[in-house]
Amino acid sequence: MHSLTHVRAWVRLVLILIVAFLAAVSLLVAGFLLILFPGARDRVGTSILDLTVAAGCRLTGMRITVVGAPPEPPFLLVANHLGYLDILLTRRTVRTRFLSKAEVADWPLFGMLARMTGTLFLERRNKRDLSRINKMLDAVWGQGSGVTVFPEGTSTSGCSVGSFHAGLLALPAETGRPVHTATIHYATTEGPPAAQALCWWGDMTFLDHLYQLLRMRHFQARITFAPQPLTRSSRKDLAAALRQQVLQSFRPIEGAIAA
């Protein structure tokens, strides 16, 4: 049985790399062939991404439960952050772009996919970069798209929900744009507790964590969308209110420890 889990992990890992590679090639080809037809290019790109995310969820063994209704675009969605699985889970339930730390853009293959699918990258150490991001958020909304932000700024073990950074909420606070929330939760049905097997936090290395994840047959992923978006005129008040709304449906992750 122990050797079977290793075989499962290696087969899944190879398949994930193949899917990511094919997705990248398909997006490049579609972008080139449909360069004169931006509408068709965007639709094809969205379909490729839909299939890629669906395959990623299946290959990682993710079994999804959705509570509530996802927001309709254009929107700004914020959620608690437990690791890279949040990207698959959120994108599988709602078509959205993401705001990510700039380092992700340099990841082999996956960074290229993130760039090609419209991810916005933030230089977290450069506070002046917030003004650029806010302008990009405004442009994305103007295009009728949605963006998901993880305002804790880092992923956690799921012990609680960290403070929400208010800087990225300046634009919706100033313009009165409603902000939606989602609460993410994971649970294992076998093996280590979810805080170790599913949440990616602290000094965990990506490849080691992914390999251990792929050894499991499946796991439970739950995303809960709040029934109503929130508005506040102050970005700090908005950050606090959004965090409180996430906490209303938050449950600590099994095995989580305080940072």
matplotlib code that plots the C-alpha trace (Angstrom):
import matplotlib.pyplot as plt

x = [0.0, 2.9, 4.4, 1.0, 0.8, 4.2, 3.2, 0.0, 1.9, 4.4, 1.7, -0.3, 2.7, 3.7, 0.1, -0.1, 3.1, 1.7, -1.6, 0.2, 2.5, -0.4, -2.3, 0.6, 1.2, -2.6, -2.8, 0.2, -1.2, -4.6, -3.1, -1.2, -3.9, -6.6, -4.5, -6.9, -10.0, -9.6, -13.1, -12.6, -9.1, -10.4, -13.3, -10.9, -8.4, -11.1, -12.2, -8.6, -8.3, -11.6, -10.4, -7.0, -8.4, -10.9, -8.1, -6.0, -8.7, -9.3, -5.6, -5.1, -8.0, -10.1, -13.8, -15.6, -18.5, -19.9, -22.1, -23.9, -23.8, -20.5, -20.5, -21.3, -18.7, -17.4, -16.5, -13.8, -13.7, -11.6, -11.0, -8.9, -5.7, -4.5, -2.1, -1.9, -4.9, -7.0, -6.3, -7.7, -10.7, -11.7, -11.2, -13.1, -16.2, -16.0, -14.3, -11.8, -8.4, -6.1, -3.8, -0.6, 2.8, 5.3, 7.5, 4.9, 5.6, 9.1, 7.9, 8.8, 5.8, 3.2, 4.4, 4.1, 0.6, -0.3, 1.0, -0.8, -4.2, -4.2, -2.9, -2.0, 1.4, 2.1, 5.5, 4.7, 7.8, 7.1, 4.2, 4.1, 3.1, -0.3, -1.3, -0.4, -2.4, -5.4, -5.4, -5.2, -8.1, -10.1, -9.3, -10.2, -13.5, -14.1, -13.6, -16.3, -14.0, -13.7, -10.6, -9.8, -7.5, -6.2, -5.8, -4.1, -1.0, 0.3, -1.1, -1.7, -2.3, -6.0, -5.9, -7.8, -8.1, -5.3, -5.8, -6.7, -4.4, -6.3, -4.1, -5.7, -9.2, -8.6, -10.2, -13.5, -13.7, -13.3, -15.7, -18.3, -17.8, -19.2, -16.7, -17.7, -16.2, -15.6, -14.4, -12.2, -11.9, -10.1, -10.4, -8.6, -10.2, -6.9, -3.3, -2.0, -4.3, -5.3, -3.1, 0.0, -1.3, -3.3, -2.4, 0.9, 2.4, 5.5, 8.7, 7.1, 8.7, 6.4, 7.5, 7.6, 4.2, 2.8, 4.2, 2.7, -0.6, -0.6, -0.1, -3.7, -6.6, -8.8, -9.7, -12.6, -12.6, -15.3, -15.9, -18.6, -19.7, -21.3, -24.9, -24.3, -21.3, -20.1, -19.3, -17.5, -16.2, -12.9, -10.5, -9.6, -13.3, -13.8, -10.9, -12.2, -15.8, -14.7, -12.6, -15.5, -17.8, -15.2, -15.0, -18.7, -18.4, -14.8, -13.9, -10.3, -8.4, -7.7, -4.2, -3.7, -1.4, -1.1, 1.7]
y = [0.0, 2.4, 1.8, 2.3, 5.8, 6.7, 5.4, 7.4, 10.5, 10.1, 9.4, 12.3, 14.6, 13.6, 14.2, 17.6, 18.7, 17.4, 19.2, 22.5, 22.2, 21.5, 24.4, 26.8, 25.6, 25.8, 29.4, 30.4, 28.9, 30.4, 33.8, 33.7, 32.3, 34.6, 37.7, 39.7, 38.4, 39.4, 38.3, 34.8, 34.6, 35.5, 32.9, 30.1, 31.1, 30.9, 27.5, 26.2, 27.5, 25.9, 22.5, 22.9, 23.8, 21.0, 18.6, 20.0, 19.5, 15.9, 15.1, 16.5, 14.5, 17.6, 17.0, 20.3, 21.5, 25.0, 26.9, 30.0, 31.7, 32.9, 36.6, 37.7, 39.7, 42.3, 41.8, 41.9, 38.8, 38.3, 35.1, 33.5, 32.0, 28.4, 27.8, 27.1, 24.9, 28.0, 29.0, 25.7, 25.7, 29.3, 29.3, 26.0, 27.6, 31.1, 32.6, 35.0, 36.5, 36.6, 39.1, 37.4, 38.1, 39.0, 36.0, 33.6, 35.1, 33.5, 30.0, 27.4, 26.7, 27.6, 31.2, 31.4, 30.0, 32.7, 35.4, 34.1, 33.9, 37.5, 37.3, 40.6, 40.7, 42.9, 43.8, 43.5, 45.2, 48.3, 50.2, 52.5, 49.5, 49.6, 52.6, 50.7, 47.7, 49.8, 51.2, 47.7, 46.6, 49.4, 48.4, 44.8, 45.7, 48.0, 44.9, 43.1, 40.6, 39.6, 39.6, 37.5, 38.8, 37.1, 40.1, 38.2, 38.6, 35.1, 31.6, 30.1, 26.7, 27.6, 28.2, 31.5, 34.3, 36.8, 40.6, 41.9, 44.4, 47.5, 48.9, 46.8, 47.9, 51.6, 51.7, 49.9, 52.1, 55.3, 54.3, 52.5, 49.3, 46.3, 43.6, 39.9, 37.3, 33.6, 31.3, 28.3, 25.1, 21.8, 18.4, 15.1, 11.7, 9.8, 10.4, 13.6, 16.3, 19.0, 21.7, 19.6, 17.8, 20.5, 23.9, 25.3, 27.7, 28.4, 26.9, 24.1, 23.5, 23.4, 20.2, 18.2, 19.4, 18.7, 15.2, 14.4, 15.8, 13.7, 10.5, 10.9, 9.5, 12.5, 15.3, 17.6, 21.3, 23.6, 27.2, 29.3, 32.5, 35.2, 36.1, 39.8, 42.0, 44.8, 48.4, 50.9, 54.4, 53.7, 51.0, 50.0, 49.7, 47.7, 45.4, 44.7, 44.1, 41.7, 39.7, 39.5, 38.2, 35.5, 34.5, 34.0, 30.8, 29.9, 26.7, 26.0, 23.4, 20.1, 20.2, 23.9, 25.8, 29.5, 31.2]
z = [0.0, 0.8, -2.6, -4.3, -2.8, -4.3, -7.7, -7.5, -6.6, -9.5, -12.1, -11.0, -11.0, -14.5, -15.7, -14.0, -15.8, -19.1, -18.6, -17.7, -20.7, -23.1, -21.6, -22.1, -25.7, -26.5, -25.1, -27.2, -30.4, -29.8, -29.0, -32.3, -34.6, -33.2, -32.8, -35.1, -33.2, -29.6, -28.6, -30.0, -28.5, -25.0, -25.3, -26.4, -23.7, -21.1, -22.3, -22.2, -18.6, -17.6, -18.8, -17.3, -13.8, -14.0, -14.8, -12.0, -9.4, -10.6, -10.5, -7.0, -5.7, -4.9, -4.1, -4.0, -2.0, -2.9, -0.4, -1.6, -5.0, -6.6, -7.6, -11.1, -12.9, -12.6, -9.0, -6.4, -4.2, -1.1, 0.8, 3.5, 2.2, 2.9, 0.0, -3.7, -3.7, -3.2, -6.8, -8.2, -5.9, -6.5, -10.2, -10.5, -8.9, -10.4, -13.5, -12.0, -12.4, -9.4, -7.6, -6.7, -5.3, -8.0, -7.3, -8.8, -12.2, -12.2, -11.3, -14.0, -16.3, -13.7, -13.6, -17.4, -17.1, -14.5, -16.7, -19.8, -17.9, -16.8, -13.2, -11.7, -9.9, -6.9, -5.6, -2.0, -0.7, -2.8, -1.3, -4.3, -6.5, -4.9, -7.1, -10.2, -9.1, -8.2, -11.8, -13.2, -11.0, -12.3, -15.9, -15.2, -13.8, -16.8, -19.0, -17.1, -15.3, -11.7, -9.5, -6.4, -3.7, -0.6, 1.7, 4.5, 2.4, 3.1, 3.5, 6.9, 8.6, 9.0, 12.8, 12.3, 9.7, 9.8, 9.6, 6.1, 4.6, 3.7, 0.9, -1.9, -0.7, -1.3, -4.7, -3.7, -0.5, -2.5, -5.3, -3.2, -5.2, -3.3, -2.3, -2.0, 0.3, 0.3, 3.1, 2.2, 4.2, 3.6, 5.2, 4.7, 4.7, 5.2, 6.2, 7.9, 9.1, 6.6, 8.1, 7.1, 4.0, 2.3, 3.7, 2.4, 4.9, 7.0, 5.6, 3.7, 0.3, -2.7, -4.4, -1.1, -0.2, -3.6, -3.6, -0.3, -1.4, -4.6, -2.5, -1.1, -3.0, -2.4, 0.0, 0.7, -0.3, 0.7, -0.4, 1.1, -0.6, 1.6, 0.6, 0.4, -0.7, 1.6, 1.2, 3.5, 2.9, 4.8, 3.5, 7.1, 8.0, 4.9, 5.6, 9.1, 7.9, 5.2, 7.7, 10.1, 7.3, 6.4, 10.1, 10.2, 8.1, 9.1, 10.8, 11.9, 9.9, 11.5, 13.0, 12.5, 14.9, 15.6, 13.6]

ax = plt.figure().add_subplot(projection="3d")
ax.plot(x, y, z, "-o")
ax.set_aspect("equal")
plt.show()
